[in-house]
């Protein structure tokens, strides 16, 4: 899993003006790479409870979410596409990770994502 996250994931960052045109090749490529990374995130978190929790959270959140997915989400114009991306990412996260948190708090690795959601 670590090798896949570190070597197989690549989501190019293009200027917003480039990706706003959904028909452009750059936009389409970036979208395919994003959804591929979301699928990898969902596969990584499936190992929750089997592989050490800190390893799964590190790969899924610290590396995959914060290094790749969040940058793409922040670069996506606010609107339905951004909401869909956020919903799909949230759907990947195991509820168990949030059970012991106090109201209004989140995992430290998800602080930036949480702030984006609040916007």
Contact map, one row per residue, 1 for C-alpha under 8 A:
11111000000000000000000000000000000000000001000000000000001000000000000000000000000000000000000000000000000000000000000
11111100000000000000000000000000000000000000000000000000001000000000000000000000000000000000000000000000000000000000000
11111111000000000000000000000000000000000000000000000000000000000000000000000000000000000000000000000000000000000000000
11111111100000000000000000000000000000000000000000000000000000000000000000000000000000000000000000000000000000000000000
11111111100000000000000000000000000000010000000000000000001000110000000000000000000000000000000000000000000000000000000
01111111100000000000000000000000000000000000000000000000000000100000000000000000000000000000000000000000000000000000000
00111111100000000000000000000000000000000000000000000000000000000000000000000000000000000000000000000000000000000000000
00111111110000000000000000000000000000000000000000000000000000000000000000000000000000000000000000000000000000000000000
00011111111000000000000000000000100010000000000000000000000000000001000000000000000000000000000000000000000000000000000
00000001111100000000000000000000100000000000000000000000000000000001000000000000000000000000000000000000000000000000000
00000000111110000000000000000100110000000000000000000000000000000001000100000000000000000000000000000000000000000000000
00000000011111000000000000000100000000000000000000000000000000000000000000000000000000000000000000000000000000000000000
00000000001111100000000000000100000000000000000000000000000000000000000100100000000000000000000000000000000000000000000
00000000000111110110000001000000000000000000000000000000000000000000000000000000000000000000000000000000000000000000000
00000000000011111110000000000000000000000000000000000000000000000000000000100000000000000000000000000000000000000000000
00000000000001111111000000000000000000000000000000000000000000000000000000111000000000000000000000000000000000000000000
00000000000000111111100000000000000000000000000000000000000000000000000000000000000000000000000000000000000000000000000
00000000000001111111100101100000000000000000000000000000000000000000000000000000000000000000000000000000000000000000000
00000000000001111111110101100000000000000000000000000000000000000000000000010000000000000000000000000000000000000000000
00000000000000011111110000100000000000000000000000000000000000000000000000001000000000000000000000000000000000000000000
00000000000000001111111100100000000000000000000000000000000000000000000000000000000000000000000000000000000000000000000
00000000000000000011111100110000000000000000000000000000000000000000000000000000000000000000000000000000000000000000000
00000000000000000000111110110000000000000000000000000000000000000000000000000000000000000000000000000000000000000000000
00000000000000000110111111110000000000000000000000000000000000000000000000000000000000000000000000000000000000000000000
00000000000000000000001111111000000000000000000000000000000000000000000000000000000000000000000000000000000000000000000
00000000000001000110000111111100000000000000000000000000000000000000000000000000000000000000000000000000000000000000000
00000000000000000111111111111110000000000000000000000000000000000000000000000000000000000000000000000000000000000000000
00000000000000000000011111111111000000000000000000000000000000000000000000000000000000000000000000000000000000000000000
00000000000000000000000011111111100000000000000000000000000000000000000000000000000000000000000000000000000000000000000
00000000001110000000000001111111110000000000000000000000000000000000000000000000000000000000000000000000000000000000000
00000000000000000000000000111111111000000000000000000000000000000000000000000000000000000000000000000000000000000000000
00000000000000000000000000011111111100000000000000000000000000000000000000000000000000000000000000000000000000000000000
00000000111000000000000000001111111110000000000000000000000000000000000000000000000000000000000000000000000000000000000
00000000001000000000000000000111111111000000000000000000000000000000100100000000000000000000000000000000000000000000000
00000000000000000000000000000011111111100000000000000000000000000000000000000000000000000000000000000000000000000000000
00000000000000000000000000000001111111110000000000000000000000000000000000000000000000000000000000000000000000000000000
00000000100000000000000000000000111111111000000000000000000000010001100000000000000000000000000000000000000000000000000
00000000000000000000000000000000011111111100000000000000000000000000100000000000000000011000000000000000000000000000000
00000000000000000000000000000000001111111110000000000000000000000000000000000000000000000000000000000000000000000000000
00001000000000000000000000000000000111111111000000000000000000000000000000000000000000000000000000000000000000000000000
00000000000000000000000000000000000011111111100000000000000100011000000000000000000000000001000000000000000000000000000
00000000000000000000000000000000000001111111110000000000000000000000000000000000000000000001100000000000000000000000000
00000000000000000000000000000000000000111111111000000000000000000000000000000000000000000000000000000000000000000000000
10000000000000000000000000000000000000011111111100000001001100000000000000000000000000000000000000000000000000000000000
00000000000000000000000000000000000000001111111100000001100100000000000000000000000000000001110000000000000000000000000
00000000000000000000000000000000000000000111111100000000000000000000000000000000000000000000000000000000000000000000000
00000000000000000000000000000000000000000011111111100001000000000000000000000000000000000000000000000000000000000000000
00000000000000000000000000000000000000000001111111111001000000000000000000000000000000000000010000000000000000000000000
00000000000000000000000000000000000000000000001111111000000000000000000000000000000000000000000000000000000000000000000
00000000000000000000000000000000000000000000001111110000000000000000000000000000000000000000000000000000000000000000000
00000000000000000000000000000000000000000000001111111011000000000000000000000000000000000000000000000000000000000000000
00000000000000000000000000000000000000000000000111111111000000000000000000000000000000000000000000000000000000000000000
00000000000000000000000000000000000000000000000110111111100000000000000000000000000000000000000000000000000000000000000
00000000000000000000000000000000000000000000000000011111110000000000000000000000000000000000000000000000000000000000000
00000000000000000000000000000000000000000000000000111111111000000000000000000000000000000000000000000000000000000000000
00000000000000000000000000000000000000000001101100111111111100000000000000000000000000000000000000000000000000000000000
00000000000000000000000000000000000000000000100000001111111111000000000000000000000000000000000000000000000000000000000
00000000000000000000000000000000000000000000000000000111111111100000000000000000000000000000000000000000000000000000000
11001000000000000000000000000000000000000001000000000011111111110000000000000000000000000000000000000000000000000000000
00000000000000000000000000000000000000001001100000000001111111111000000000000000000000000000000000000000000000000000000
00000000000000000000000000000000000000000000000000000000111111111100000000000000000000000000000000000000000011000000000
00000000000000000000000000000000000000000000000000000000111111111110000000000000000000000000000000000000000010000000000
00001100000000000000000000000000000000000000000000000000011111111111000000000000000000000000000000000000000000000000000
00001000000000000000000000000000000010001000000000000000001111111111100000000000000000000000000000000000000000000000000
00000000000000000000000000000000000000001000000000000000000111111111110000000000000000000000000000000000000000000000000
00000000000000000000000000000000000000000000000000000000000011111111111000000000000000000000000000000000000011000000000
00000000000000000000000000000000000000000000000000000000000001111111111000000000000000000000000000000000000000000000000
00000000111000000000000000000000000010000000000000000000000000111111111100000000000000000000000000000000000000000000000
00000000000000000000000000000000010011000000000000000000000000011111111110000000000000000000000000000000000000000000000
00000000000000000000000000000000000000000000000000000000000000001111111111000000000000000000000000000000000000001000000
00000000000000000000000000000000000000000000000000000000000000000111111111100000000000000000000000000000000000000000000
00000000001010000000000000000000010000000000000000000000000000000001111111110000000000000000000000000000000000000000000
00000000000000000000000000000000000000000000000000000000000000000000111111110000010011000000000000000000000000000000000
00000000000000000000000000000000000000000000000000000000000000000000011111111000000000000000000000000000000000000001000
00000000000010110000000000000000000000000000000000000000000000000000001111111000000000000000000000000000000000000000000
00000000000000010010000000000000000000000000000000000000000000000000000111111100110000000000000000000000000000000000000
00000000000000010001000000000000000000000000000000000000000000000000000001111110110000000000000000000000000000000000000
00000000000000000000000000000000000000000000000000000000000000000000000000011111111000000000000000000000000000000000000
00000000000000000000000000000000000000000000000000000000000000000000000000001111111000000000000000000000000000000000000
00000000000000000000000000000000000000000000000000000000000000000000000000000111111100000000000000000000000000000000000
00000000000000000000000000000000000000000000000000000000000000000000000000011111111110000000000000000000000000000000000
00000000000000000000000000000000000000000000000000000000000000000000000010011111111111000000000000000000000000000000000
00000000000000000000000000000000000000000000000000000000000000000000000000000111111111100000000000000000000000000000000
00000000000000000000000000000000000000000000000000000000000000000000000000000001111111110000000000000000000000000000000
00000000000000000000000000000000000000000000000000000000000000000000000010000000111111111000000000000000000000000000000
00000000000000000000000000000000000000000000000000000000000000000000000010000000011111111100000000000000000000000000100
00000000000000000000000000000000000000000000000000000000000000000000000000000000001111111110000000000000000000000000000
00000000000000000000000000000000000001000000000000000000000000000000000000000000000111111111000000000000000000000000000
00000000000000000000000000000000000001000000000000000000000000000000000000000000000011111111100000000000000000000000000
00000000000000000000000000000000000000000000000000000000000000000000000000000000000001111111100000000000000000000000000
00000000000000000000000000000000000000000000000000000000000000000000000000000000000000111111110000000000000000000000000
00000000000000000000000000000000000000001100100000000000000000000000000000000000000000011111110000000000000000000000000
00000000000000000000000000000000000000000100100000000000000000000000000000000000000000001111111010000000000000000000000
00000000000000000000000000000000000000000000100100000000000000000000000000000000000000000011111111000000000000000000000
00000000000000000000000000000000000000000000000000000000000000000000000000000000000000000000111111100000000000000000000
00000000000000000000000000000000000000000000000000000000000000000000000000000000000000000000011111100000000000000000000
00000000000000000000000000000000000000000000000000000000000000000000000000000000000000000000111111110000001000000000000
00000000000000000000000000000000000000000000000000000000000000000000000000000000000000000000011111111000011000000000000
00000000000000000000000000000000000000000000000000000000000000000000000000000000000000000000001111111000000000000000000
00000000000000000000000000000000000000000000000000000000000000000000000000000000000000000000000011111100000000000000000
00000000000000000000000000000000000000000000000000000000000000000000000000000000000000000000000001111110111000000000000
00000000000000000000000000000000000000000000000000000000000000000000000000000000000000000000000000011111100000000000000
00000000000000000000000000000000000000000000000000000000000000000000000000000000000000000000000000001111100000000000000
00000000000000000000000000000000000000000000000000000000000000000000000000000000000000000000000000000111110000000000000
00000000000000000000000000000000000000000000000000000000000000000000000000000000000000000000000000001111111000000000000
00000000000000000000000000000000000000000000000000000000000000000000000000000000000000000000000001001001111101100100000
00000000000000000000000000000000000000000000000000000000000000000000000000000000000000000000000011001000111111100000000
00000000000000000000000000000000000000000000000000000000000000000000000000000000000000000000000000000000011111100000000
00000000000000000000000000000000000000000000000000000000000011000100000000000000000000000000000000000000001111110000000
00000000000000000000000000000000000000000000000000000000000010000100000000000000000000000000000000000000011111111100000
00000000000000000000000000000000000000000000000000000000000000000000000000000000000000000000000000000000011111111110000
00000000000000000000000000000000000000000000000000000000000000000000000000000000000000000000000000000000000011111111000
00000000000000000000000000000000000000000000000000000000000000000000010000000000000000000000000000000000000001111111100
00000000000000000000000000000000000000000000000000000000000000000000000000000000000000000000000000000000010001111111110
00000000000000000000000000000000000000000000000000000000000000000000000000000000000000000000000000000000000000111111111
00000000000000000000000000000000000000000000000000000000000000000000000001000000000000000000000000000000000000011111111
00000000000000000000000000000000000000000000000000000000000000000000000000000000000001000000000000000000000000001111111
00000000000000000000000000000000000000000000000000000000000000000000000000000000000000000000000000000000000000000111111
00000000000000000000000000000000000000000000000000000000000000000000000000000000000000000000000000000000000000000011111
